[in-house]
Amino acid sequence: MRPFRLVALVVLLVACNQTASPVVESQVASSSRDAFGPLPIDQPSFADRTNPIPSLSLQELFHPKYIVPNDPSKIRTLLVTGDVIPARGVDYFATIRHDYLWPFRRTADYTKNADITYINLESPLFAGCAVNPGPTFTFCGDARFVNGLTYMGADVANLANNHLTNYGAEGVTATEQLLNQHGIQTSGLGPVAVIDVRGIKFGFIGFNGVGRAIDKVALKAGIARARQLADIVVVQFHWGKEYERQPMPDRGVPTPDDPVVIGHDAIDWGADIVIGNHPHWYQGIEVYHGKLITYAHGNFVFDQMWSEETREGVIGTYTFYGTQLVSATWKAYRIYDYGQPVFMNAKDNATALQTMEAASDQLAVRLQEPTTAPVPAMPPSPATAPEHAPAG
C-alpha cells in the first residue's frame, strides 16, 4: 500500500503546482459576472465622461466649450438654408448662362456635406415657366433648377410658404412630383417627411403663416404625428415681418402670428427644433426650454440685390448627439449677380455672426431669458464681506 500512497501524493503535488486550465478560468470568470451582474456595454467613453454634454444655451451655442465627438455612430448633422427662390432674376441669369447649377456652384461643396440638407423652396418649378426678370411677385422657375437642388445635396424641401402656390394647385403638384422624382422629399403638404440617418429618424413638417394665421390645431396634430414616426421632430415655419432683425408679427400683410408665440407652442407640443424663414434677413435665435428656435436664415438663392441685408444670409448646421442637439454653427454668405451666394471672408463672417448674436441677446432680454453675456459675479453678502471693504 505504501507505493500507491507515494504515487498519489506526487500526483497531488504536481496538480497543485500547475496553472489552472482555460476551462477552469472561464468558469470562474463566469461565476464572477453572475455574482455582480452583466458587464455594462453602453457606458460612455472616458472622454465623454470628462466632457459632459452641456445644457443648451445661447452662451454655449455662440461660444462653445463642448467638444463634439468625431463619432458617426453618435453624431448626425442637419444643415438648413434660407429662402431658395429660383425665379425672376435668378431664372433669367441662369437661363442666359445655360447653367441651372450656377446659383449653387460656390456653396455646393459645403451644403452637400451633411447628413440631411433642408431648404425652403419658395417657388414652383415646372417646364414652360416664362422667364420674367421684371418686378413681379408671381414666382416660378425652370424645372431644370431641380438639378441644382440635387447638386447642392438637398434632401428635404419645405413647400409651406406664400409663393409656392403662385401657379395654383397644378404648379404645386408639378413641383412636388419633380422633387420626388429626383429623390427630394417635401414638408408642408401634409405628410411627414421621414429620413433615417444611421438608425435615428428625423421627421419634417412645415407651416405657412404669411397671408394667414397658422392653424394651431393642425400644428399640434402634425407634431404628434411626426413624434409617432420619428426620433427628432423638425418644424419649419414661414412667418414674421419682413426686413427686420427681430421676430415680430406683421398684421398689415397680414402675417398675424407672433413667431415667438408660435415657436414656443411648437416646442411645448413636442418639436425638437424649430426652423424659421421668410423675413429675407437673418435674425437672432432663442433657446426655449432647452430647445433651439431659429427665426430666419435670410435669403439663400434670390435676386434682392437692393440692400446689403437682403444679400446676406446664414447656413445653419445643427449637430445632434443621439437625439440631443449639442452644437450649432452658422456660415455667412453674400449674394452676387442676382442669385449666387458666395461665402464671406473670415472678417465679414465674424461680423455677421456678431450681428446675429447681438440680435439673439436683444431677444433674450425682451423675453427675460439668459443672454450670451457671462453671468456677473455676485457681490459678497454683508455677513462675509471684508471687514474693511471700501465704501461706495
Secondary structure, DSSP 8 states (H G I E B T S, - for coil): -HHHHHHHHHHHHHHHHS---HHHHHHHHHHHHHHH----SS---HHHHHS------HHHHHS--------TTTEEEEEEEEEE---HHHHHHHHHHT-TTGGGTTTHHHHTSSSEEEEEE-S-B-TT-----SS-S---B-TTHHHHHHHTT--EEE--SSSTTTTHHHHHHHHHHHHHHTT-EEESSSS-EEEEETTEEEEEEEEE-SSS---HHHHHHHHHHHHHH-SEEEEEEE-S-SS-SS---BTTTTB-S-HHHHHHHHHHTT-SEEEEE-SSSB--EEEETTEEEE--BBEEE----SSHHHHEEEEEEEEEETTEEEEEEEEEEEEETTTEEEE--HHHHHHHHHHHHHHHHHHHHHTT---SS--------TTTS-TT----
